[in-house]
Amino acid sequence: MKTIRIDVVSDVMCPWCYIGKRRLEKAIEMLGEDVAVEVNWRPFQLDATLPKEGKDRRRYLEDKFGGSERAAEAYANVRRAGDLEAIPFDFDAITVSANTLDAHRMIRWAGEVGRVAQDRLVEILFRRYFTEGAQIGDDDVLADAAEEAGLDRTVIETKLRGDLDRQSVEAEIASAQRMGVQGVPCFILDGKYAVSGAQPADVLADAIHQVAGQKAA
């Protein structure tokens, strides 16, 4: 069996990253028994300038798109793609555009527990932000998500109050940018090949098979 490492460069405030997660899951189901994958979630920030408390969503959309109507047009494709992946996006529920640095720190800590815990936490953060409108830059919201994912809430709360791994996460984001990652999601296969964007599941599965074949050769 060939094991392929997949590093998913992602931001939890990116709706296409949520869609990309669903499509990757489908792609993994398409793989044969001769290919296994190890999925690791890597940090990226679409907007590192956002303050810790985030920014009023309406104002953020006005600054980014020029108003709510243009934002609705921009999100129309996202909604359609979300429907196909059974993701009930509720953009109207989001009142704050969040700074996601602390969320990425927490995803890193979950990875130290294991890939299953990390994947579970990423799913919870996506769900809470995009379907429940939670402020995922808030420490209490993050601690709730960690507890739901099976992490030790007290430990997470203590870590969030400090600066543990802040510089490491920022350095990892900078490293991704130097590698040429400008948008997310970006799937890096075995540290050598990159697939950019929320590609269809069959495209991802084919790319994984190709890398597995080259690895075998």
C-alpha positions in Angstrom: 0.0 0.0 0.0 1.3 3.5 -0.9 0.7 6.2 1.7 0.3 9.7 0.3 0.6 12.7 2.6 -1.8 15.5 1.9 -1.2 18.9 3.4 -4.3 21.0 3.1 -3.5 24.7 3.2 -6.7 26.2 4.3 -8.4 29.1 6.2 -11.5 28.4 8.3 -13.1 31.6 7.1 -12.9 30.5 3.5 -16.1 28.9 2.2 -14.3 27.2 -0.7 -12.1 25.5 1.9 -15.2 23.9 3.5 -16.3 22.8 0.0 -12.8 21.5 -0.7 -12.9 19.4 2.5 -16.0 17.7 1.4 -14.6 17.0 -2.1 -11.4 15.6 -0.6 -13.4 13.3 1.6 -15.2 12.0 -1.6 -11.9 11.7 -3.4 -10.5 9.5 -0.6 -13.5 7.3 -0.8 -12.7 6.8 -4.5 -9.2 5.5 -3.9 -8.5 1.9 -4.2 -7.2 -0.3 -1.4 -3.6 0.1 -2.6 -3.5 3.8 -1.7 -3.8 5.4 1.7 -3.7 9.0 2.7 -2.5 11.0 5.7 -4.3 14.4 5.8 -2.8 17.3 7.7 -4.4 20.7 7.9 -2.0 23.7 7.4 -2.7 27.4 8.2 -3.4 30.3 5.9 -5.0 33.6 6.5 -7.1 35.3 3.8 -7.0 38.5 5.9 -4.4 38.7 8.6 -5.2 42.4 9.1 -8.4 41.6 10.9 -8.2 42.4 14.6 -8.6 39.8 17.3 -12.2 40.8 17.9 -12.9 40.6 14.1 -14.8 43.1 12.0 -18.5 43.8 11.5 -19.5 41.5 8.7 -21.5 44.1 6.8 -18.7 46.6 6.8 -16.2 43.9 5.8 -18.4 43.0 2.8 -18.7 46.6 1.8 -15.0 47.1 2.0 -14.3 43.8 0.1 -17.1 43.7 -2.5 -18.5 47.2 -2.5 -21.8 46.3 -0.7 -24.1 43.4 0.3 -25.6 43.0 -3.2 -22.3 42.5 -4.9 -21.3 40.1 -2.0 -24.5 38.1 -2.6 -23.5 37.8 -6.3 -20.0 36.7 -5.4 -21.4 34.1 -3.0 -24.0 32.7 -5.4 -21.5 30.2 -6.8 -20.5 29.3 -3.3 -24.1 28.6 -2.3 -24.6 26.4 -5.4 -21.4 24.4 -4.8 -22.4 24.1 -1.1 -25.8 22.7 -2.0 -24.1 20.0 -4.1 -21.9 19.1 -1.1 -24.7 19.2 1.4 -23.3 22.3 3.2 -26.1 24.6 4.3 -24.2 27.9 4.2 -25.9 30.6 6.2 -23.9 33.7 5.4 -26.6 35.9 6.9 -26.0 34.4 10.3 -22.3 35.6 10.2 -22.2 39.0 12.0 -18.4 39.1 12.5 -15.6 38.4 10.0 -13.1 36.7 12.2 -9.4 36.8 12.6 -8.5 33.1 12.4 -4.9 33.0 13.8 -6.0 31.6 17.1 -8.2 29.0 15.3 -5.1 27.9 13.4 -3.1 27.6 16.6 -5.8 25.4 18.0 -5.9 23.2 14.9 -2.1 22.8 15.3 -2.6 21.6 18.9 -5.3 19.2 17.7 -2.8 17.8 15.2 -0.5 17.0 18.1 -3.3 14.8 19.5 -3.8 13.1 16.2 -5.1 13.4 12.6 -8.6 12.3 13.6 -8.9 15.0 16.3 -7.5 17.6 14.0 -10.0 16.8 11.2 -12.8 16.7 13.6 -11.9 20.2 14.9 -11.6 21.6 11.4 -15.0 20.3 10.6 -16.5 21.8 13.7 -14.9 25.2 13.1 -16.2 25.3 9.5 -19.7 24.3 10.7 -19.9 26.8 13.5 -18.7 29.7 11.3 -20.6 29.0 8.1 -23.9 27.4 9.3 -24.2 28.9 12.8 -22.5 32.3 12.4 -20.2 31.8 15.4 -17.4 34.2 16.1 -14.5 31.8 15.7 -11.9 34.4 16.8 -13.5 34.4 20.3 -11.7 32.4 22.9 -14.9 31.0 24.4 -16.2 29.9 21.0 -12.9 28.3 20.3 -12.9 26.5 23.6 -16.4 25.2 23.0 -15.3 23.9 19.6 -12.2 22.2 21.2 -14.4 20.6 23.8 -16.8 19.3 21.2 -13.8 17.8 19.3 -12.7 15.9 22.4 -9.8 18.2 23.4 -9.2 19.2 27.0 -11.0 22.5 27.3 -9.0 23.7 30.3 -5.7 23.1 28.5 -6.9 24.9 25.4 -8.2 27.9 27.4 -4.8 28.2 29.1 -2.9 28.0 25.8 -5.2 30.6 24.1 -4.5 33.1 26.8 -0.8 33.0 25.9 1.2 33.2 22.7 2.1 29.6 22.3 2.8 28.7 18.7 1.7 32.1 17.4 5.0 32.8 15.7 5.2 29.2 14.4 1.8 29.5 12.8 2.6 32.9 11.3 5.9 31.4 10.0 4.1 28.5 8.4 1.7 30.9 6.6 4.6 32.9 5.4 6.3 29.7 4.2 3.2 28.7 2.2 3.1 32.2 0.6 6.8 31.8 -0.4 6.0 28.5 -2.0 3.5 30.3 -4.2 0.3 29.6 -2.4 -1.9 32.7 -3.0 -5.3 31.2 -2.6 -6.9 28.4 -0.7 -7.6 25.6 -0.5 -4.4 24.2 -1.8 -3.7 20.5 -1.6 0.0 19.6 -1.4 0.6 15.9 -2.3 3.6 14.2 -0.8 5.3 17.6 -0.3 6.0 17.8 -4.1 2.8 18.4 -6.1 0.1 21.1 -5.5 -3.5 21.1 -6.6 -5.0 24.5 -6.2 -8.7 25.3 -5.5 -11.7 23.2 -4.5 -11.3 20.8 -7.4 -13.9 18.2 -8.0 -13.5 14.9 -6.2 -12.5 12.9 -9.3 -9.8 15.5 -10.1 -8.4 15.1 -6.6 -8.6 11.4 -6.7 -6.8 11.2 -10.1 -4.0 13.5 -8.8 -3.5 11.3 -5.8 -3.4 8.2 -7.9 -0.8 9.8 -10.2 1.4 10.7 -7.3 1.0 7.2 -5.8 2.0 5.7 -9.2 5.1 7.9 -9.4 6.0 7.0 -5.9 5.7 3.3 -6.7 7.9 3.8 -9.8 
